[in-house]
Amino acid sequence: DLNEASSRSHAVLCITLITIDEFEEEPTMSHMYICDLAGNEPSTGTGKQLAETCNINTSLMT
């Protein structure tokens, strides 16, 4: 079953950089996408469950 009351959200940020070199005829365009797909859950767990949650969060940052 799907959780109809879920408060999780995702975010996608796109940064576009356009550079124009005075010697080039065509501009160069670059895109960088930053995605937050982790969501958020209250950390009510203890012991092994809390340690697992901490490990998951740490792995998302590396």
mmCIF file as Biopython writes it, N, C-alpha, C and O atoms, coordinates in Angstrom:
data_model
#
loop_
_atom_site.group_PDB
_atom_site.id
_atom_site.type_symbol
_atom_site.label_atom_id
_atom_site.label_alt_id
_atom_site.label_comp_id
_atom_site.label_asym_id
_atom_site.label_entity_id
_atom_site.label_seq_id
_atom_site.pdbx_PDB_ins_code
_atom_site.Cartn_x
_atom_site.Cartn_y
_atom_site.Cartn_z
_atom_site.occupancy
_atom_site.B_iso_or_equiv
_atom_site.auth_seq_id
_atom_site.auth_asym_id
_atom_site.pdbx_PDB_model_num
ATOM 1   N N  . ASP A ? 1  ? 0.833  -1.197 0.000   1.0 0.0 1  A 1 
ATOM 2   C CA . ASP A ? 1  ? 0.000  0.000  0.000   1.0 0.0 1  A 1 
ATOM 3   C C  . ASP A ? 1  ? 0.870  1.250  0.000   1.0 0.0 1  A 1 
ATOM 4   O O  . ASP A ? 1  ? 1.926  1.290  0.630   1.0 0.0 1  A 1 
ATOM 5   N N  . LEU A ? 2  ? 0.409  2.260  -0.712  1.0 0.0 2  A 1 
ATOM 6   C CA . LEU A ? 2  ? 1.108  3.536  -0.723  1.0 0.0 2  A 1 
ATOM 7   C C  . LEU A ? 2  ? 0.722  4.348  0.500   1.0 0.0 2  A 1 
ATOM 8   O O  . LEU A ? 2  ? -0.406 4.259  0.985   1.0 0.0 2  A 1 
ATOM 9   N N  . ASN A ? 3  ? 1.649  5.127  0.987   1.0 0.0 3  A 1 
ATOM 10  C CA . ASN A ? 3  ? 1.405  5.982  2.138   1.0 0.0 3  A 1 
ATOM 11  C C  . ASN A ? 3  ? 0.799  7.291  1.646   1.0 0.0 3  A 1 
ATOM 12  O O  . ASN A ? 3  ? 1.512  8.139  1.109   1.0 0.0 3  A 1 
ATOM 13  N N  . GLU A ? 4  ? -0.505 7.463  1.823   1.0 0.0 4  A 1 
ATOM 14  C CA . GLU A ? 4  ? -1.186 8.654  1.321   1.0 0.0 4  A 1 
ATOM 15  C C  . GLU A ? 4  ? -0.865 9.895  2.141   1.0 0.0 4  A 1 
ATOM 16  O O  . GLU A ? 4  ? -1.088 11.012 1.674   1.0 0.0 4  A 1 
ATOM 17  N N  . ALA A ? 5  ? -0.346 9.723  3.356   1.0 0.0 5  A 1 
ATOM 18  C CA . ALA A ? 5  ? -0.051 10.861 4.230   1.0 0.0 5  A 1 
ATOM 19  C C  . ALA A ? 5  ? 1.444  11.163 4.298   1.0 0.0 5  A 1 
ATOM 20  O O  . ALA A ? 5  ? 1.894  11.845 5.218   1.0 0.0 5  A 1 
ATOM 21  N N  . SER A ? 6  ? 2.207  10.670 3.348   1.0 0.0 6  A 1 
ATOM 22  C CA . SER A ? 6  ? 3.654  10.872 3.370   1.0 0.0 6  A 1 
ATOM 23  C C  . SER A ? 6  ? 3.989  12.348 3.187   1.0 0.0 6  A 1 
ATOM 24  O O  . SER A ? 6  ? 3.376  13.047 2.380   1.0 0.0 6  A 1 
ATOM 25  N N  . SER A ? 7  ? 4.976  12.806 3.955   1.0 0.0 7  A 1 
ATOM 26  C CA . SER A ? 7  ? 5.404  14.203 3.842   1.0 0.0 7  A 1 
ATOM 27  C C  . SER A ? 7  ? 6.743  14.313 3.112   1.0 0.0 7  A 1 
ATOM 28  O O  . SER A ? 7  ? 7.366  15.374 3.131   1.0 0.0 7  A 1 
ATOM 29  N N  . ARG A ? 8  ? 7.186  13.254 2.484   1.0 0.0 8  A 1 
ATOM 30  C CA . ARG A ? 8  ? 8.461  13.272 1.775   1.0 0.0 8  A 1 
ATOM 31  C C  . ARG A ? 8  ? 8.348  14.108 0.502   1.0 0.0 8  A 1 
ATOM 32  O O  . ARG A ? 8  ? 7.293  14.177 -0.127  1.0 0.0 8  A 1 
ATOM 33  N N  . SER A ? 9  ? 9.441  14.727 0.150   1.0 0.0 9  A 1 
ATOM 34  C CA . SER A ? 9  ? 9.476  15.489 -1.093  1.0 0.0 9  A 1 
ATOM 35  C C  . SER A ? 9  ? 10.847 15.316 -1.735  1.0 0.0 9  A 1 
ATOM 36  O O  . SER A ? 9  ? 11.806 14.895 -1.088  1.0 0.0 9  A 1 
ATOM 37  N N  . HIS A ? 10 ? 10.916 15.641 -2.988  1.0 0.0 10 A 1 
ATOM 38  C CA . HIS A ? 10 ? 12.165 15.574 -3.726  1.0 0.0 10 A 1 
ATOM 39  C C  . HIS A ? 10 ? 12.403 16.941 -4.363  1.0 0.0 10 A 1 
ATOM 40  O O  . HIS A ? 10 ? 11.464 17.704 -4.588  1.0 0.0 10 A 1 
ATOM 41  N N  . ALA A ? 11 ? 13.652 17.236 -4.645  1.0 0.0 11 A 1 
ATOM 42  C CA . ALA A ? 11 ? 13.986 18.515 -5.271  1.0 0.0 11 A 1 
ATOM 43  C C  . ALA A ? 11 ? 15.035 18.290 -6.351  1.0 0.0 11 A 1 
ATOM 44  O O  . ALA A ? 11 ? 15.956 17.489 -6.189  1.0 0.0 11 A 1 
ATOM 45  N N  . VAL A ? 12 ? 14.875 19.012 -7.454  1.0 0.0 12 A 1 
ATOM 46  C CA . VAL A ? 12 ? 15.852 18.973 -8.541  1.0 0.0 12 A 1 
ATOM 47  C C  . VAL A ? 12 ? 16.196 20.416 -8.895  1.0 0.0 12 A 1 
ATOM 48  O O  . VAL A ? 12 ? 15.313 21.228 -9.172  1.0 0.0 12 A 1 
ATOM 49  N N  . LEU A ? 13 ? 17.481 20.720 -8.882  1.0 0.0 13 A 1 
ATOM 50  C CA . LEU A ? 13 ? 17.966 22.051 -9.232  1.0 0.0 13 A 1 
ATOM 51  C C  . LEU A ? 13 ? 18.853 21.918 -10.461 1.0 0.0 13 A 1 
ATOM 52  O O  . LEU A ? 13 ? 19.769 21.096 -10.482 1.0 0.0 13 A 1 
ATOM 53  N N  . CYS A ? 14 ? 18.587 22.717 -11.477 1.0 0.0 14 A 1 
ATOM 54  C CA . CYS A ? 14 ? 19.413 22.722 -12.687 1.0 0.0 14 A 1 
ATOM 55  C C  . CYS A ? 14 ? 20.114 24.068 -12.783 1.0 0.0 14 A 1 
ATOM 56  O O  . CYS A ? 14 ? 19.468 25.116 -12.783 1.0 0.0 14 A 1 
ATOM 57  N N  . ILE A ? 15 ? 21.439 24.035 -12.866 1.0 0.0 15 A 1 
ATOM 58  C CA . ILE A ? 15 ? 22.235 25.244 -13.045 1.0 0.0 15 A 1 
ATOM 59  C C  . ILE A ? 15 ? 22.804 25.202 -14.460 1.0 0.0 15 A 1 
ATOM 60  O O  . ILE A ? 15 ? 23.475 24.242 -14.839 1.0 0.0 15 A 1 
ATOM 61  N N  . THR A ? 16 ? 22.533 26.239 -15.230 1.0 0.0 16 A 1 
ATOM 62  C CA . THR A ? 16 ? 23.023 26.323 -16.601 1.0 0.0 16 A 1 
ATOM 63  C C  . THR A ? 16 ? 24.072 27.423 -16.681 1.0 0.0 16 A 1 
ATOM 64  O O  . THR A ? 16 ? 23.851 28.547 -16.232 1.0 0.0 16 A 1 
ATOM 65  N N  . LEU A ? 17 ? 25.209 27.080 -17.256 1.0 0.0 17 A 1 
ATOM 66  C CA . LEU A ? 17 ? 26.308 28.027 -17.420 1.0 0.0 17 A 1 
ATOM 67  C C  . LEU A ? 17 ? 26.600 28.168 -18.912 1.0 0.0 17 A 1 
ATOM 68  O O  . LEU A ? 17 ? 26.860 27.183 -19.603 1.0 0.0 17 A 1 
ATOM 69  N N  . ILE A ? 18 ? 26.552 29.394 -19.388 1.0 0.0 18 A 1 
ATOM 70  C CA . ILE A ? 18 ? 26.864 29.671 -20.789 1.0 0.0 18 A 1 
ATOM 71  C C  . ILE A ? 18 ? 28.108 30.551 -20.822 1.0 0.0 18 A 1 
ATOM 72  O O  . ILE A ? 18 ? 28.131 31.642 -20.251 1.0 0.0 18 A 1 
ATOM 73  N N  . THR A ? 19 ? 29.132 30.060 -21.496 1.0 0.0 19 A 1 
ATOM 74  C CA . THR A ? 19 ? 30.367 30.835 -21.618 1.0 0.0 19 A 1 
ATOM 75  C C  . THR A ? 19 ? 30.565 31.239 -23.073 1.0 0.0 19 A 1 
ATOM 76  O O  . THR A ? 19 ? 30.304 30.471 -23.999 1.0 0.0 19 A 1 
ATOM 77  N N  . ILE A ? 20 ? 31.027 32.452 -23.235 1.0 0.0 20 A 1 
ATOM 78  C CA . ILE A ? 20 ? 31.287 32.967 -24.577 1.0 0.0 20 A 1 
ATOM 79  C C  . ILE A ? 20 ? 32.748 33.390 -24.639 1.0 0.0 20 A 1 
ATOM 80  O O  . ILE A ? 20 ? 33.179 34.320 -23.958 1.0 0.0 20 A 1 
ATOM 81  N N  . ASP A ? 21 ? 33.488 32.684 -25.469 1.0 0.0 21 A 1 
ATOM 82  C CA . ASP A ? 21 ? 34.905 32.994 -25.678 1.0 0.0 21 A 1 
ATOM 83  C C  . ASP A ? 21 ? 34.996 33.988 -26.837 1.0 0.0 21 A 1 
ATOM 84  O O  . ASP A ? 21 ? 34.318 33.822 -27.851 1.0 0.0 21 A 1 
ATOM 85  N N  . GLU A ? 22 ? 35.812 34.996 -26.693 1.0 0.0 22 A 1 
ATOM 86  C CA . GLU A ? 22 ? 35.899 36.019 -27.739 1.0 0.0 22 A 1 
ATOM 87  C C  . GLU A ? 22 ? 36.451 35.476 -29.053 1.0 0.0 22 A 1 
ATOM 88  O O  . GLU A ? 22 ? 36.279 36.105 -30.098 1.0 0.0 22 A 1 
ATOM 89  N N  . PHE A ? 23 ? 37.120 34.304 -29.019 1.0 0.0 23 A 1 
ATOM 90  C CA . PHE A ? 23 ? 37.695 33.725 -30.234 1.0 0.0 23 A 1 
ATOM 91  C C  . PHE A ? 23 ? 36.818 32.628 -30.837 1.0 0.0 23 A 1 
ATOM 92  O O  . PHE A ? 23 ? 37.067 32.187 -31.959 1.0 0.0 23 A 1 
ATOM 93  N N  . GLU A ? 24 ? 35.808 32.188 -30.114 1.0 0.0 24 A 1 
ATOM 94  C CA . GLU A ? 24 ? 34.911 31.136 -30.600 1.0 0.0 24 A 1 
ATOM 95  C C  . GLU A ? 24 ? 33.635 31.773 -31.149 1.0 0.0 24 A 1 
ATOM 96  O O  . GLU A ? 24 ? 33.181 32.806 -30.655 1.0 0.0 24 A 1 
ATOM 97  N N  . GLU A ? 25 ? 33.072 31.154 -32.162 1.0 0.0 25 A 1 
ATOM 98  C CA . GLU A ? 25 ? 31.824 31.665 -32.724 1.0 0.0 25 A 1 
ATOM 99  C C  . GLU A ? 25 ? 30.612 31.181 -31.937 1.0 0.0 25 A 1 
ATOM 100 O O  . GLU A ? 25 ? 29.625 31.903 -31.798 1.0 0.0 25 A 1 
ATOM 101 N N  . GLU A ? 26 ? 30.690 29.973 -31.431 1.0 0.0 26 A 1 
ATOM 102 C CA . GLU A ? 26 ? 29.558 29.379 -30.725 1.0 0.0 26 A 1 
ATOM 103 C C  . GLU A ? 26 ? 29.776 29.429 -29.213 1.0 0.0 26 A 1 
ATOM 104 O O  . GLU A ? 26 ? 30.874 29.132 -28.743 1.0 0.0 26 A 1 
ATOM 105 N N  . PRO A ? 27 ? 28.761 29.795 -28.453 1.0 0.0 27 A 1 
ATOM 106 C CA . PRO A ? 27 ? 28.888 29.742 -26.989 1.0 0.0 27 A 1 
ATOM 107 C C  . PRO A ? 27 ? 28.900 28.288 -26.510 1.0 0.0 27 A 1 
ATOM 108 O O  . PRO A ? 27 ? 28.353 27.407 -27.172 1.0 0.0 27 A 1 
ATOM 109 N N  . THR A ? 28 ? 29.518 28.050 -25.375 1.0 0.0 28 A 1 
ATOM 110 C CA . THR A ? 28 ? 29.544 26.723 -24.762 1.0 0.0 28 A 1 
ATOM 111 C C  . THR A ? 28 ? 28.533 26.706 -23.624 1.0 0.0 28 A 1 
ATOM 112 O O  . THR A ? 28 ? 28.527 27.592 -22.769 1.0 0.0 28 A 1 
ATOM 113 N N  . MET A ? 29 ? 27.678 25.687 -23.625 1.0 0.0 29 A 1 
ATOM 114 C CA . MET A ? 29 ? 26.646 25.584 -22.603 1.0 0.0 29 A 1 
ATOM 115 C C  . MET A ? 29 ? 26.881 24.331 -21.766 1.0 0.0 29 A 1 
ATOM 116 O O  . MET A ? 29 ? 27.112 23.248 -22.305 1.0 0.0 29 A 1 
ATOM 117 N N  . SER A ? 30 ? 26.821 24.488 -20.447 1.0 0.0 30 A 1 
ATOM 118 C CA . SER A ? 30 ? 26.978 23.366 -19.520 1.0 0.0 30 A 1 
ATOM 119 C C  . SER A ? 30 ? 25.795 23.349 -18.568 1.0 0.0 30 A 1 
ATOM 120 O O  . SER A ? 30 ? 25.253 24.392 -18.202 1.0 0.0 30 A 1 
ATOM 121 N N  . HIS A ? 31 ? 25.406 22.138 -18.174 1.0 0.0 31 A 1 
ATOM 122 C CA . HIS A ? 31 ? 24.308 21.976 -17.217 1.0 0.0 31 A 1 
ATOM 123 C C  . HIS A ? 31 ? 24.811 21.161 -16.032 1.0 0.0 31 A 1 
ATOM 124 O O  . HIS A ? 31 ? 25.546 20.189 -16.204 1.0 0.0 31 A 1 
ATOM 125 N N  . MET A ? 32 ? 24.414 21.560 -14.840 1.0 0.0 32 A 1 
ATOM 126 C CA . MET A ? 32 ? 24.701 20.772 -13.642 1.0 0.0 32 A 1 
ATOM 127 C C  . MET A ? 32 ? 23.374 20.555 -12.917 1.0 0.0 32 A 1 
ATOM 128 O O  . MET A ? 32 ? 22.657 21.506 -12.608 1.0 0.0 32 A 1 
ATOM 129 N N  . TYR A ? 33 ? 23.064 19.287 -12.654 1.0 0.0 33 A 1 
ATOM 130 C CA . TYR A ? 33 ? 21.831 18.936 -11.960 1.0 0.0 33 A 1 
ATOM 131 C C  . TYR A ? 33 ? 22.164 18.478 -10.552 1.0 0.0 33 A 1 
ATOM 132 O O  . TYR A ? 33 ? 23.049 17.645 -10.355 1.0 0.0 33 A 1 
ATOM 133 N N  . ILE A ? 34 ? 21.459 19.020 -9.578  1.0 0.0 34 A 1 
ATOM 134 C CA . ILE A ? 34 ? 21.594 18.604 -8.189  1.0 0.0 34 A 1 
ATOM 135 C C  . ILE A ? 34 ? 20.233 18.062 -7.771  1.0 0.0 34 A 1 
ATOM 136 O O  . ILE A ? 34 ? 19.226 18.767 -7.840  1.0 0.0 34 A 1 
ATOM 137 N N  . CYS A ? 35 ? 20.212 16.806 -7.336  1.0 0.0 35 A 1 
ATOM 138 C CA . CYS A ? 35 ? 18.955 16.142 -6.978  1.0 0.0 35 A 1 
ATOM 139 C C  . CYS A ? 35 ? 18.958 15.725 -5.515  1.0 0.0 35 A 1 
ATOM 140 O O  . CYS A ? 35 ? 19.923 15.134 -5.031  1.0 0.0 35 A 1 
ATOM 141 N N  . ASP A ? 36 ? 17.883 16.034 -4.821  1.0 0.0 36 A 1 
ATOM 142 C CA . ASP A ? 36 ? 17.675 15.580 -3.448  1.0 0.0 36 A 1 
ATOM 143 C C  . ASP A ? 36 ? 16.512 14.601 -3.491  1.0 0.0 36 A 1 
ATOM 144 O O  . ASP A ? 36 ? 15.355 15.006 -3.607  1.0 0.0 36 A 1 
ATOM 145 N N  . LEU A ? 37 ? 16.819 13.324 -3.398  1.0 0.0 37 A 1 
ATOM 146 C CA . LEU A ? 37 ? 15.798 12.283 -3.471  1.0 0.0 37 A 1 
ATOM 147 C C  . LEU A ? 37 ? 15.638 11.551 -2.151  1.0 0.0 37 A 1 
ATOM 148 O O  . LEU A ? 37 ? 14.922 10.551 -2.083  1.0 0.0 37 A 1 
ATOM 149 N N  . ALA A ? 38 ? 16.292 12.031 -1.099  1.0 0.0 38 A 1 
ATOM 150 C CA . ALA A ? 38 ? 16.360 11.294 0.158   1.0 0.0 38 A 1 
ATOM 151 C C  . ALA A ? 38 ? 15.060 11.310 0.939   1.0 0.0 38 A 1 
ATOM 152 O O  . ALA A ? 38 ? 14.740 10.319 1.596   1.0 0.0 38 A 1 
ATOM 153 N N  . GLY A ? 39 ? 14.305 12.382 0.897   1.0 0.0 39 A 1 
ATOM 154 C CA . GLY A ? 39 ? 13.116 12.476 1.722   1.0 0.0 39 A 1 
ATOM 155 C C  . GLY A ? 39 ? 13.488 12.691 3.176   1.0 0.0 39 A 1 
ATOM 156 O O  . GLY A ? 39 ? 14.659 12.880 3.505   1.0 0.0 39 A 1 
ATOM 157 N N  . ASN A ? 40 ? 12.493 12.662 4.041   1.0 0.0 40 A 1 
ATOM 158 C CA . ASN A ? 40 ? 12.738 12.922 5.457   1.0 0.0 40 A 1 
ATOM 159 C C  . ASN A ? 40 ? 11.773 12.093 6.291   1.0 0.0 40 A 1 
ATOM 160 O O  . ASN A ? 40 ? 10.562 12.129 6.071   1.0 0.0 40 A 1 
ATOM 161 N N  . GLU A ? 41 ? 12.296 11.368 7.221   1.0 0.0 41 A 1 
ATOM 162 C CA . GLU A ? 41 ? 11.496 10.581 8.149   1.0 0.0 41 A 1 
ATOM 163 C C  . GLU A ? 41 ? 11.936 10.930 9.562   1.0 0.0 41 A 1 
ATOM 164 O O  . GLU A ? 41 ? 13.121 11.174 9.789   1.0 0.0 41 A 1 
ATOM 165 N N  . PRO A ? 42 ? 11.021 10.959 10.507  1.0 0.0 42 A 1 
ATOM 166 C CA . PRO A ? 42 ? 11.435 11.226 11.889  1.0 0.0 42 A 1 
ATOM 167 C C  . PRO A ? 42 ? 12.343 10.113 12.404  1.0 0.0 42 A 1 
ATOM 168 O O  . PRO A ? 42 ? 12.092 8.935  12.151  1.0 0.0 42 A 1 
ATOM 169 N N  . SER A ? 43 ? 13.391 10.486 13.121  1.0 0.0 43 A 1 
ATOM 170 C CA . SER A ? 43 ? 14.331 9.486  13.636  1.0 0.0 43 A 1 
ATOM 171 C C  . SER A ? 43 ? 13.888 9.043  15.028  1.0 0.0 43 A 1 
ATOM 172 O O  . SER A ? 43 ? 14.440 9.476  16.040  1.0 0.0 43 A 1 
ATOM 173 N N  . THR A ? 44 ? 12.887 8.177  15.057  1.0 0.0 44 A 1 
ATOM 174 C CA . THR A ? 44 ? 12.355 7.684  16.325  1.0 0.0 44 A 1 
ATOM 175 C C  . THR A ? 44 ? 12.978 6.357  16.723  1.0 0.0 44 A 1 
ATOM 176 O O  . THR A ? 44 ? 12.720 5.854  17.816  1.0 0.0 44 A 1 
ATOM 177 N N  . GLY A ? 45 ? 13.796 5.783  15.846  1.0 0.0 45 A 1 
ATOM 178 C CA . GLY A ? 45 ? 14.402 4.484  16.134  1.0 0.0 45 A 1 
ATOM 179 C C  . GLY A ? 45 ? 15.480 4.583  17.196  1.0 0.0 45 A 1 
ATOM 180 O O  . GLY A ? 45 ? 15.994 5.661  17.495  1.0 0.0 45 A 1 
ATOM 181 N N  . THR A ? 46 ? 15.805 3.441  17.750  1.0 0.0 46 A 1 
ATOM 182 C CA . THR A ? 46 ? 16.878 3.376  18.737  1.0 0.0 46 A 1 
ATOM 183 C C  . THR A ? 46 ? 17.782 2.204  18.389  1.0 0.0 46 A 1 
ATOM 184 O O  . THR A ? 46 ? 17.415 1.340  17.593  1.0 0.0 46 A 1 
ATOM 185 N N  . GLY A ? 47 ? 18.947 2.180  18.982  1.0 0.0 47 A 1 
ATOM 186 C CA . GLY A ? 47 ? 19.855 1.043  18.825  1.0 0.0 47 A 1 
ATOM 187 C C  . GLY A ? 47 ? 20.239 0.779  17.396  1.0 0.0 47 A 1 
ATOM 188 O O  . GLY A ? 47 ? 20.749 1.662  16.706  1.0 0.0 47 A 1 
ATOM 189 N N  . LYS A ? 48 ? 19.992 -0.451 16.942  1.0 0.0 48 A 1 
ATOM 190 C CA . LYS A ? 48 ? 20.411 -0.896 15.617  1.0 0.0 48 A 1 
ATOM 191 C C  . LYS A ? 48 ? 19.731 -0.084 14.508  1.0 0.0 48 A 1 
ATOM 192 O O  . LYS A ? 48 ? 20.366 0.261  13.512  1.0 0.0 48 A 1 
ATOM 193 N N  . GLN A ? 49 ? 18.453 0.217  14.680  1.0 0.0 49 A 1 
ATOM 194 C CA . GLN A ? 49 ? 17.723 0.978  13.662  1.0 0.0 49 A 1 
ATOM 195 C C  . GLN A ? 49 ? 18.284 2.402  13.532  1.0 0.0 49 A 1 
ATOM 196 O O  . GLN A ? 49 ? 18.417 2.913  12.420  1.0 0.0 49 A 1 
ATOM 197 N N  . LEU A ? 50 ? 18.610 3.038  14.652  1.0 0.0 50 A 1 
ATOM 198 C CA . LEU A ? 50 ? 19.182 4.383  14.623  1.0 0.0 50 A 1 
ATOM 199 C C  . LEU A ? 50 ? 20.568 4.366  13.976  1.0 0.0 50 A 1 
ATOM 200 O O  . LEU A ? 50 ? 20.903 5.267  13.208  1.0 0.0 50 A 1 
ATOM 201 N N  . ALA A ? 51 ? 21.369 3.354  14.280  1.0 0.0 51 A 1 
ATOM 202 C CA . ALA A ? 51 ? 22.701 3.227  13.683  1.0 0.0 51 A 1 
ATOM 203 C C  . ALA A ? 51 ? 22.590 3.049  12.169  1.0 0.0 51 A 1 
ATOM 204 O O  . ALA A ? 51 ? 23.374 3.629  11.418  1.0 0.0 51 A 1 
ATOM 205 N N  . GLU A ? 52 ? 21.621 2.248  11.719  1.0 0.0 52 A 1 
ATOM 206 C CA . GLU A ? 52 ? 21.420 2.038  10.287  1.0 0.0 52 A 1 
ATOM 207 C C  . GLU A ? 52 ? 21.010 3.345  9.606   1.0 0.0 52 A 1 
ATOM 208 O O  . GLU A ? 52 ? 21.496 3.659  8.520   1.0 0.0 52 A 1 
ATOM 209 N N  . THR A ? 53 ? 20.119 4.103  10.242  1.0 0.0 53 A 1 
ATOM 210 C CA . THR A ? 53 ? 19.695 5.392  9.697   1.0 0.0 53 A 1 
ATOM 211 C C  . THR A ? 53 ? 20.878 6.343  9.569   1.0 0.0 53 A 1 
ATOM 212 O O  . THR A ? 53 ? 21.015 7.028  8.555   1.0 0.0 53 A 1 
ATOM 213 N N  . CYS A ? 54 ? 21.725 6.391  10.579  1.0 0.0 54 A 1 
ATOM 214 C CA . CYS A ? 54 ? 22.913 7.251  10.542  1.0 0.0 54 A 1 
ATOM 215 C C  . CYS A ? 54 ? 23.859 6.832  9.424   1.0 0.0 54 A 1 
ATOM 216 O O  . CYS A ? 54 ? 24.419 7.682  8.732   1.0 0.0 54 A 1 
ATOM 217 N N  . ASN A ? 55 ? 24.041 5.520  9.243   1.0 0.0 55 A 1 
ATOM 218 C CA . ASN A ? 55 ? 24.916 5.021  8.173   1.0 0.0 55 A 1 
ATOM 219 C C  . ASN A ? 55 ? 24.379 5.380  6.792   1.0 0.0 55 A 1 
ATOM 220 O O  . ASN A ? 55 ? 25.145 5.742  5.899   1.0 0.0 55 A 1 
ATOM 221 N N  . ILE A ? 56 ? 23.072 5.281  6.617   1.0 0.0 56 A 1 
ATOM 222 C CA . ILE A ? 56 ? 22.464 5.635  5.332   1.0 0.0 56 A 1 
ATOM 223 C C  . ILE A ? 56 ? 22.668 7.118  5.056   1.0 0.0 56 A 1 
ATOM 224 O O  . ILE A ? 56 ? 23.065 7.496  3.954   1.0 0.0 56 A 1 
ATOM 225 N N  . ASN A ? 57 ? 22.398 7.956  6.047   1.0 0.0 57 A 1 
ATOM 226 C CA . ASN A ? 57 ? 22.562 9.400  5.860   1.0 0.0 57 A 1 
ATOM 227 C C  . ASN A ? 57 ? 24.009 9.763  5.564   1.0 0.0 57 A 1 
ATOM 228 O O  . ASN A ? 57 ? 24.272 10.631 4.732   1.0 0.0 57 A 1 
ATOM 229 N N  . THR A ? 58 ? 24.948 9.109  6.234   1.0 0.0 58 A 1 
ATOM 230 C CA . THR A ? 58 ? 26.363 9.370  5.986   1.0 0.0 58 A 1 
ATOM 231 C C  . THR A ? 58 ? 26.743 8.966  4.567   1.0 0.0 58 A 1 
ATOM 232 O O  . THR A ? 58 ? 27.494 9.678  3.901   1.0 0.0 58 A 1 
ATOM 233 N N  . SER A ? 59 ? 26.229 7.825  4.097   1.0 0.0 59 A 1 
ATOM 234 C CA . SER A ? 59 ? 26.577 7.358  2.754   1.0 0.0 59 A 1 
ATOM 235 C C  . SER A ? 59 ? 26.012 8.274  1.674   1.0 0.0 59 A 1 
ATOM 236 O O  . SER A ? 59 ? 26.576 8.353  0.582   1.0 0.0 59 A 1 
ATOM 237 N N  . LEU A ? 60 ? 24.917 8.962  1.954   1.0 0.0 60 A 1 
ATOM 238 C CA . LEU A ? 60 ? 24.341 9.880  0.975   1.0 0.0 60 A 1 
ATOM 239 C C  . LEU A ? 60 ? 25.189 11.137 0.805   1.0 0.0 60 A 1 
ATOM 240 O O  . LEU A ? 60 ? 25.092 11.822 -0.213  1.0 0.0 60 A 1 
ATOM 241 N N  . MET A ? 61 ? 26.012 11.436 1.796   1.0 0.0 61 A 1 
ATOM 242 C CA . MET A ? 61 ? 26.826 12.644 1.759   1.0 0.0 61 A 1 
ATOM 243 C C  . MET A ? 61 ? 28.223 12.401 1.189   1.0 0.0 61 A 1 
ATOM 244 O O  . MET A ? 61 ? 28.998 13.348 1.053   1.0 0.0 61 A 1 
ATOM 245 N N  . THR A ? 62 ? 28.560 11.157 0.853   1.0 0.0 62 A 1 
ATOM 246 C CA . THR A ? 62 ? 29.904 10.877 0.350   1.0 0.0 62 A 1 
ATOM 247 C C  . THR A ? 62 ? 29.859 10.417 -1.088  1.0 0.0 62 A 1 
ATOM 248 O O  . THR A ? 62 ? 30.901 10.134 -1.679  1.0 0.0 62 A 1 
#
